[in-house]
């Protein structure tokens, strides 16, 4: 996850804040972009291993001290799923990296940081060579295909093939960009469904990737549900970017109308999936189709049992220890 320096520090209109009070960077801002206009400049990088501490004070303090971007990274290779509604998707241990102008006074910066965050771990510093920073953040990402037609393409990259259905989505704290096996399993399932003209629910929408895919596949209406303010903002922004905002209702209201859906996807966690079984059963009309992921193979039995009173359901795909359950609503 990378945050660019807030726009008001550059003499522009201040960025909007999320309902939680977090600054929302401009949607298409490249997080490592040089704001002085030159595309190839060195930077000073500060790195702090903060462990399980709350990263928000570090982000805010570093921006106050002049950082042009702040990045949060996983310190221990712990996967982050698309979260259950309301969950905050961060890793158990976090590394914070911040970029400053190359001529920044290291001793002064270190002293100011210590004053702003008493007891903070000692930072490390290194000078990064000249690079085209606005492209550097994309170097490890490429267009990805899911199923026969769906492509997720970061940074304006093209999809491949005449029948390609392209989703423009960048990596980051987007709660789902296709790189995690559970997101990939849901996208592949959706690509194989008859979505055209259907009513679709994406429950725990995160980045909105599944809702956007459904709309791109021709869904008549999509309901994207999440109670995390960051997820709602991400979904609305990504839907607008992909020209499908008019068919996606983004809401924090977890209620679903009876018989209101033809297809429902939930890529969250096993516990919430079990609790939500009666709600999903009411929402899907008879013969409606269901896809559940975000669970490990050893959790599949418990989740399957919770849905069997209403659904014909089974594990239909697995990847790297994660599973996708697909089912069909039986007539009442």
Secondary structure, DSSP 8 states (H G I E B T S, - for coil): -EEE--GGGGTS----B-TTS-B---TT--TT--TTS-SEEEEEEEEEEEETS-SHHHHHHHHHTT-SEEEEEESS--------TT-----SSEEEEEEEETT--HHHHHHHHHHHSTT----EEEEEEEEEHHHHTTTT---EEETTTEEEESTT----STT-EEEE--SSSSS-SS-SHHHHHHHHHHHTS--TT-EEEEES-TTSHHHHHHHHTT-SEEEEE---HHHHHHHHHHHHHTT-GGGEEEES-----TT-EEEEEEES-HHHHHHHHHHHHHHEEEEEEEEEEEEEGGGHHHHHHHHTTTEEEEEEEEETTEEEEEEEE---
